[in-house]
Amino acid sequence: MKLAVITGASAGIGAEIARQLLADGWTVHNLSRRPCPVPGVTQHLCDLTEEDSLTQSLPTLEALAERSEQLVLIHNAGLLRKDAVDNLPAEALRQVLEVNVVAPSRLNGALIPKMKAGSGVIYVGSTLGEKAVAGAASYVTSKHATIGLMRATCQDLAGRGIHTACVCPGFTDTEMLRAHVGDEGATAVAAFSAFGRLITPEEIAETVVWAATHPVVNGAVLHANLGQVER
Ligand SMILES: NC(=O)c1ccc[n+]([C@@H]2O[C@H](COP(=O)([O-])OP(=O)(O)OC[C@H]3O[C@@H](n4cnc5c(N)ncnc54)[C@H](OP(=O)(O)O)[C@@H]3O)[C@@H](O)[C@H]2O)c1
């Protein structure tokens, strides 16, 4: 069995990754609060901000991983808050780190020991993993950590035939973007790309699926942003 475990496949980029992997013959399991809309995906409904919620899903996933010939673990779920360094409640920072960094680390700890050679761990980062903008301090901090976790994954798994990469999307037309900048804002940020448009979730999903199945990218940060125009 070729097994794909993905977080945040209930919407946006994650739902499209699930759809593409399923079409390529993978058995797909999703972890999110809402179900993945793609028929054929197995759901593990859980809230990644809550330690116990994820804990309940782990034994089933570990048993599946044990039986799989190849496993791709895709850390896609993300939480984006509006905040700033001088207005960043500790509990809010903790929640963002739980979803964007701690949950991936916990899934790594449970599933990597079961992975066979040929498997992969793919992180969905962000352009904000390597630069900052105002008004998203917790997210910027967490996405820098995502890249650090990916690089540590590459070093710690050397010699085991398991690869990793971090795909960093630019402005992609999903719920997250529209909730953060609004519909008018989405039109405005489209102009920041060298192509003058938003990225589609399908384009990011294709990049993630490609990275998951091409070990040559091991340790790479892959910017998938249509080229951002610097101002
Ligand atoms: N859209 C962009 O412009 C953009 C740019 C750069 C990076 N990214 C990254 O791309 C990834 C996917 O984002 P998206 O744009 O596709 O956003 P989205 O459509 O809002 O999807 C976010 C996903 O994360 C899941 N999630 C959030 N909080 C969760 C929680 N507490 N527990 C479990 N699951 C949770 C959501 O599931 P539930 O709500 O069902 O729980 C949902 O499936 C994220 O890592 C994001 O940071 C997006």
The ligand as a Tripos MOL2 file, in Angstrom:
@<TRIPOS>MOLECULE
LIG
   48    52     1     0     0
SMALL
NO_CHARGES

@<TRIPOS>ATOM
      1 N1         -3.2110   30.5320    0.6880 N.am      1 LIG1
      2 C1         -2.0280   31.1450    0.6980 C.2       1 LIG1
      3 O1         -1.8720   32.2390    0.1170 O.2       1 LIG1
      4 C2         -0.8450   30.4940    1.3780 C.ar      1 LIG1
      5 C3          0.3950   31.1280    1.2290 C.ar      1 LIG1
      6 C4          1.5090   30.5550    1.8480 C.ar      1 LIG1
      7 C5          1.3700   29.3920    2.5670 C.ar      1 LIG1
      8 N2          0.1490   28.7890    2.7000 N.ar      1 LIG1
      9 C6          0.0790   27.5550    3.4860 C.3       1 LIG1
     10 O2         -0.6210   26.5630    2.7820 O.3       1 LIG1
     11 C7         -1.1820   25.6330    3.7270 C.3       1 LIG1
     12 C8         -2.6390   25.3780    3.3740 C.3       1 LIG1
     13 O3         -3.3560   26.5960    3.5060 O.3       1 LIG1
     14 P1         -4.5840   27.0130    2.5600 P.3       1 LIG1
     15 O4         -4.2180   28.2810    1.9170 O.co2     1 LIG1
     16 O5         -5.0070   25.8490    1.7310 O.co2     1 LIG1
     17 O6         -5.6610   27.3930    3.6800 O.3       1 LIG1
     18 P2         -7.1310   26.8620    3.9890 P.3       1 LIG1
     19 O7         -7.8980   26.6550    2.7430 O.co2     1 LIG1
     20 O8         -7.6410   27.8190    5.0030 O.co2     1 LIG1
     21 O9         -6.8530   25.4380    4.6520 O.3       1 LIG1
     22 C9         -6.2260   25.3340    5.9080 C.3       1 LIG1
     23 C10        -6.3130   23.8970    6.3730 C.3       1 LIG1
     24 O10        -5.6860   23.8050    7.6610 O.3       1 LIG1
     25 C11        -6.5480   23.1140    8.5310 C.3       1 LIG1
     26 N3         -6.4420   23.5670    9.9160 N.ar      1 LIG1
     27 C12        -6.3690   24.8280   10.3760 C.ar      1 LIG1
     28 N4         -6.4150   24.8350   11.7180 N.ar      1 LIG1
     29 C13        -6.5340   23.5370   12.1020 C.ar      1 LIG1
     30 C14        -6.6580   22.8930   13.3560 C.ar      1 LIG1
     31 N5         -6.6860   23.5930   14.5030 N.pl3     1 LIG1
     32 N6         -6.7560   21.5520   13.3960 N.ar      1 LIG1
     33 C15        -6.7580   20.8440   12.2540 C.ar      1 LIG1
     34 N7         -6.6400   21.3850   11.0310 N.ar      1 LIG1
     35 C16        -6.5430   22.7210   10.9600 C.ar      1 LIG1
     36 C17        -7.9590   23.4500    8.0230 C.3       1 LIG1
     37 O11        -8.8440   22.4110    8.4210 O.3       1 LIG1
     38 P3        -10.1320   22.5970    9.3670 P.3       1 LIG1
     39 O12       -10.5060   24.0390    9.3360 O.co2     1 LIG1
     40 O13       -11.1430   21.6680    8.7740 O.co2     1 LIG1
     41 O14        -9.6590   22.1440   10.7010 O.co2     1 LIG1
     42 C18        -7.7600   23.4630    6.5240 C.3       1 LIG1
     43 O15        -7.9350   22.1730    5.9820 O.3       1 LIG1
     44 C19        -0.9850   26.2630    5.1150 C.3       1 LIG1
     45 O16         0.1150   25.6570    5.7610 O.3       1 LIG1
     46 C20        -0.6790   27.7070    4.7920 C.3       1 LIG1
     47 O17         0.0920   28.3250    5.8020 O.3       1 LIG1
     48 C21        -0.9680   29.3300    2.1140 C.ar      1 LIG1
@<TRIPOS>BOND
     1     1     2 1
     2     2     3 2
     3     2     4 1
     4     4     5 ar
     5     4    48 ar
     6     5     6 ar
     7     6     7 ar
     8     7     8 ar
     9     8     9 1
    10     8    48 ar
    11     9    10 1
    12     9    46 1
    13    10    11 1
    14    11    12 1
    15    11    44 1
    16    12    13 1
    17    13    14 1
    18    14    15 2
    19    14    16 1
    20    14    17 1
    21    17    18 1
    22    18    19 2
    23    18    20 1
    24    18    21 1
    25    21    22 1
    26    22    23 1
    27    23    24 1
    28    23    42 1
    29    24    25 1
    30    25    26 1
    31    25    36 1
    32    26    27 ar
    33    26    35 ar
    34    27    28 ar
    35    28    29 ar
    36    29    30 ar
    37    29    35 ar
    38    30    31 1
    39    30    32 ar
    40    32    33 ar
    41    33    34 ar
    42    34    35 ar
    43    36    37 1
    44    36    42 1
    45    37    38 1
    46    38    39 2
    47    38    40 1
    48    38    41 1
    49    42    43 1
    50    44    45 1
    51    44    46 1
    52    46    47 1
@<TRIPOS>SUBSTRUCTURE
     1 LIG1         1 GROUP 0 **** ****
